[in-house]
Amino acid sequence: MSMVTSSSYLESLLQGQPQLPPSPLAWFNQLRASAVDRAGTLKLPTTRDEDWRFTDISPLAKLSFQPARAVSTLQAADVEGFYLDEAAIRLVFVDGAYMPQFSTQPDKARDLGLTVTDLSSTAVSSHGTVIEPHLGRHAGFQDNLFAALNTAFLHDGALVVAPRNAAVDAPVHVLFIATQPEVASHPRCLLIAESGSAVTIVEDYVTLQEGAYVTNAVTEIVLEGNAQVNHVRIQRDSPQAFHIGHCAVSLAHASRYRSVSVALGARISRYDLNARLAAEGAECAIDGLALISGRQLADTHTCIDHAQPNGISRQLHKCIVDGAAHAVFNGKIMVRSGAQCTDSTQSSRNLLLSAKARVDTKPQLEIFADDVKCAHGATVGQLDIEELFYLKSRGLSEIAARNLLTYAFGAEIIDRIPVASLKQRLERTVFEQTKRS
């Protein structure tokens, strides 16, 4: 396949080689060079591609986005409103560039038993033996244009390493702030939880402007034996923005991964989450909420791959769709041959608040083992008439009853976020966005 030359987006990004500082490590230079070469051969996905048939990103192809320019001067007051009270460790990126003045110093992370730093060439040199087996190895870019572009432009990013048996109660907050219109940024995160460790990471995308821009994010999360990771991902981009996100998770023996993702912003957003239970006894729980209105499109694709026996997975994904918005959910659970005694359930529940709102949902099971317990289901509908009647019989008005039920529908996912201050902010957001007068 050759690159679609009519795409202004691709042409503007791939014109010439990305200007990145060289690294003393040959493998890192080769990784980026391979991604540059691969990006030049892949095409922008269209609705003719099965995985994108409900998601038309042609508006992205018609626009020209350049790499971010020199970061405008921000004051602490501009970004402090996004900070989390519980986060003792914080990494801040503005239009893709690392901002040490707003971030926690690495020494503080080390005091808590963590390595948390910018994923720069310097960090790659210092932590190369830890990073090399994982960076670019889980989120493959051979058949993924956006992952290839992200890896090609890999410069600044977030590196979090939880050493063996380290248990950290305070969350690590990785904050990506968009400030410039008509630019493309490529956020990158790598989280390595070594054997027996426990860590919580909040991956947070916010904006200080309302224009169009592109966020193309890739996250890789590695759990070694008996490790535990809580992963919270919040997308609050501009209503004119394009957000493409990809997360790849690898789970070793008896490890536990819990994810809560919330999509609120962007004109078009796409999030792919692939979790591979690569060893026996691994567990994952993946919950998600898309709350959209107007003409927004939010597409979530997940794959939970049970590769070994005795794995457990749970998934609940909800969409609240208003106006003429369109939500897409495609969730695949794969149980490979030999992955006996797998226990997996998946549920897609979707609430339509207007006659023009649309949801396309496709839960999938692919089972190649014979001793498993798996189930999935999907519902699409409006508010329950009996529940409305019950609340009205208790004295609530029609509008108040509808607001309460809509809020409760989304709050079930928000309530699973293990960071109190973030949960409270999102609860207020859900209430405001679902409230009708």
N, C-alpha and C positions, 0 to 999 in steps of 0.2 A: 504494500500500500504506500502511496505517496502522500505527502502532506497536501491538504486542501489549500491551494494557493489563494482562493478567494477569501480566506479567513483573515481579516485584519488582526484579530487577536493573536493568531499563531504567527503571522508574519512579523508583527511588531515585537513579539517575544523572542523569536528565533533568528532575527536578523543579526548575524554575527554570533560569535561565541559569548556566553555570559562572562562578564569581567569579574573573575573571582581571584582572590589572592592564592598563590600556590601553597600547597601543604608539603611538608617534608616527608609525608607518608605516601608512598606510591599507590597503595590500595585506595586511598581517599581520592586522589587525583583521577585514578582510573574509574572509580565509581561515578564521579561527576561526568567524566568524558563519555562513558558508556551511556549515561542518561541523556546527554546532549545529542549523541548520535541517534539514540532510539526515538527521542522526541521528534527528530526531523523526518522520521519515516512513518509515524502514526498520524492518523487523521482525527479531527474533532468528531466525537460521536453524534449521530443523528437519530431521529425516531425510527429509522430503518434498522438500527441495532436493537436486538431484543432487550438488552438491559436498560435501554434508554427510550423505549417505545412510547412511554407516557410523558417523557420529559424533553421538551423541545428547547434546546439551548442555542438555537440559531440567533437570538438577539445578542448573545455574547460574541458570536463569530463576526457580527457586523461592526463591532466597535474596535477601536484601537486603544490598547492599554500598554503603557510603558512601565518599565521598572520604576520603583519609587525614587523620587528626587531626594535631595538633601532634606533631612527631617526638619520641619519647622520647629521653632523654639517653643517648647511647652513648659509651663510652670507646674510645680507640684500640685497646686490646687486643681489643675485641669484633669489630673488622673486619680487623685486621692478618693474621689467619689466611687471609684470602681474597686477599691481595696476591700478585702475581707478581714473582719475583725479577728477571726481565728487563725489566719494564715501567718505563721511565723516566718515562712520562707516565700519569697515572691520574685518572679522574673517578669520583666515588662519589656514588650517589644512594640515599637511604633512604626507602622507601615513596613513591618518585617525586620526593622533594625533594632538590635539590642540596646536598651537604655539602662546602663548601670546606675545612673543617678536616681532612678525610680525603683531599682531592684534591691533585694537584700544581698549583702556581701557574702561571698562563698564561705568565709570564716564562720558565719552564724549557722550556716547549714551543717558544716562539719561539727560544730558543737552539739547538734542534734543527731549526729550520726549519719548524715546524708552527704552525698555529693550532688550539688545543684549549681549548675553554671551554664553559661552561654555555649552552645554547640558550635564554636568557632574552630578555625584551623588550629589555634593554640590548644583548645580543649581536646581536639582530636589527637594532637601530638602527645599531650599529657596523659590521656586516658585511652590511648589507642588500643591497648590489649583488651580492654573491657568493651569498647565500642565496635571494633572491627567485626566480631562475629554476628552483630545484630543490625548495624546501620545499613539500610537498604536491602536487607536480607529477608525481611518479613513482608514489607509493603512493596511487592515486586512492581517493576515498571515496564516489563517487556510488552505487556498488552494494555497498559494504562497510560494514556497520554498525560493526564494531569499529575500522576505520580512521577512520570519521567521528567516533566517540567520542574516539579518541586525539587527533585534530586539534582537536576542540572543546575539550578540556581541555589543550591544548598550553600549557605554562608553562615548566617546567624540562625540559632535555634535553641531549643531548651533541652538540656541533658539532666536527667534525674537518675541517680543510682542509689538504691537502698542496699547497703552492705548486708552481708550474711547475719541473720538473726536480729537485725535492727528493727525496732517497732517504734514508729513515729506517730503520735496522736494528732499533731497539728497538720493541716493540709498544706500542700505546696500549690501555690497559686501561679499559674502561667497565664499572663494577661496580654492579649494581642489587641492593640488599639489602631483603628484606621483613621487617618486624618486628612488624606489627600484624595481628591477625585481623579478618575481616569488613570489609575495606576494598578499594577498587579503585584501582590506580595505573595510569598511562598513560605508560610510558617511551617516549622518542623519541630517535632517533639520526639525524644527517645527516652523511654522510662525502662529501667532495668531493675527488677526486684529480685535480689539474690535469695538464696535458700533461707527459708524461715523468716524473711522480713515482712513488714507490713507498712503500707504507705497509702496516702490519699492524695490524688492530684486533681486540681480543678483547671480545666482547659477552657479559657474564657475569651470570646470574640466580641468586641464592642466597637463603637464608632463615636467620633466627635464631629461628624459631618454627614450630610444627607445625600451626597452625590453618588454617582455610579463608580464602582471599583470592583476589583476581583480579589478574593481571598482564596488561595489554593493551598490547602493545608494537608499535611501528612503526619500521622502519629504512629509510632511503633512502640508496643508495650510487651515486655518479656517478663514472664513469671517463672522463676526457677522453683524447684521442689518446695512444697509447703509455704510458698509465698502468698501474700494477700494484697490485692490492689483494689482500692475504690477509685473509680474514674468518673468524674463529673464533667460533662461537656455542655457548654452554654453558647449558643449562637444568637447574638443580638445585633447583627449587621444592619446597615442602612437599608431602608425599604427599596432603594434603587440598586443595591449591590448584587453581585453574583458570588455565591459561596460554594466552593467545592471542597469536600473533606473526605479523607480516607484514613481509616484506622485499622491496623492489623495487630492482633493480639495472639501471643503464643503461650500456652499454659503447660507447665511441666507437672510432674507427679504430685497429686494431692494439693495443687494450688487452687486459689479461689479468686475469681475476678468478678467485680460487680460494677456495672456501668449504668449511669443515668444521663441521657442526652435530651436537651431541650432546644428546639428550633423555633425562634420567634421572628427573626428578621430576614432580610434579603428578598429581592425580587424573585430570584431563582436560587434555590439551595439544593444541594445533593450531598448526602452523607452515606458512605459505604463503611460498614463495620464488619470485619471478618475475624472471627475468633476460632482458633484451632486448638482443640483439647488434645494435645499431642502425646499425653502420657496418661496412665491409668489413674482413676480417682480424681480427675480434675473437675472443677465446678465453675459455672459462670451464671450470672443473672444479668440480663440486659433489658433495661426499661427505657422507653422513649416517649416524648411528647412533641407534637408539632401543633402550634397554635398560630393560624394564619388567617388573613382576611384580604379584602380588596381583590387584586389580581395576582397575589403571590402563588408561587409553586414551591412545594417542599417535598422532596423525594428522599426516602430512606430505604437503603438496601442493606440487608444483613445476611451473613452466613455463619452459622454455628456448625463447625466441623468436628464431629465426634470420631476421632481417629483410633482411640484405644478404649478398652473396657471400663465399665463402672463409672462413666462420666455422668454428670448431672447438669442440665441447663434449664433455665427458666427465662421466658421472655414475655413482656407485656408492652405493646406499643399502642399509643393513642393519638388520634388526630382530632382537633377541633377546627372546623373549616367554616368560615363565614364569607359573605359577599360572593364574588365569582372566583374564589381561590380554589386551588387544586392540590390535593395531597396524594402522595403515592407511597405505598409500603410494599416492599417485596422482601419477605423473610424466608430464608432457606435453612432447614435443619438437615444435615447430612450425617447418617450413621454408616460408617464404613464397615466392610467385611471384617469380622473379628472384634468389633467394638460391642461385645455382648454386655448385657445388663445396663445398657444406657437408659437413662430416665430423663425425658425431655418433654417440655410443654411450651406451646407458643400461642399467644392470643393477640389479635389485632382488633381493636375496638375504635370505632370512628363515629363522630358526632357532626351532623350537618346542621348549620344554623340558618341557612337560607336556601331558596329554591335553586339558585345558580351554583351553589357550592358542589364540589365534586371530589370523590375519593376513589382511587383504584387501589385495591388491596389484593395481595397474592401470597398467602402463606403456603410454604412448600415443605413436604417431607420426602427425603430420599433415603430409604432404609435398605441396607445390604447385609443386615444381621438378623437373626431369627429370635433372639431372646432379649427383647427390648420393651420399654413402656414409653410410647410417644403419642402425643396428641397435639392438635392445632385447631384453630378456629378463627373466624372473622365475623364481625358485625358492622353494618353501616346503617345508620338511622338517625332519627330526630329524638328529641327529648321524650321520655316515657310519659304517656298520658296519665297513667295511674299514679305515678309519682307526683306529677303536677297537681292532680286532683287531691292527693293526700295533703300536700303542703298548703293548698288553697283552703282546704277544710280546716286547717289549723290557723287560719287568719291571714295568711300571706296573700298579697296581690298576685295577679298573673305574672307581672314583670318581675317582681321579687322572687317568686318561685322559680321562674326560668333562670334568672341570674344565679340563684343559689345552686341549682342542679348543674348548670354549665360549669360553674366554678369548681364544684365538688368533683366533676368528671376529670378535670385537669389536675386538681390538687392531689389526687391519688398518686400521680407520678412525682410531683414536686415533693411530696412528703417523704419520699425515699432518698432525698439528698441528705447526706450526713453532715452538712455544714449549715449550722443554724442561721447565720446572718444571710447567707445566700438563699436559703430556703424561704426566709421571710420576704426578701426582695422579690423573688419570683412569685410568691403567693400574691403579693400586691399587684404585680404585673398581670398575672392571670385574671385576677378579679377585675382590674380596670379594663382589660381587653375583652372580657366576656360580658361586661355589664352593659345593659341596655336601659334606656330611660323610657 
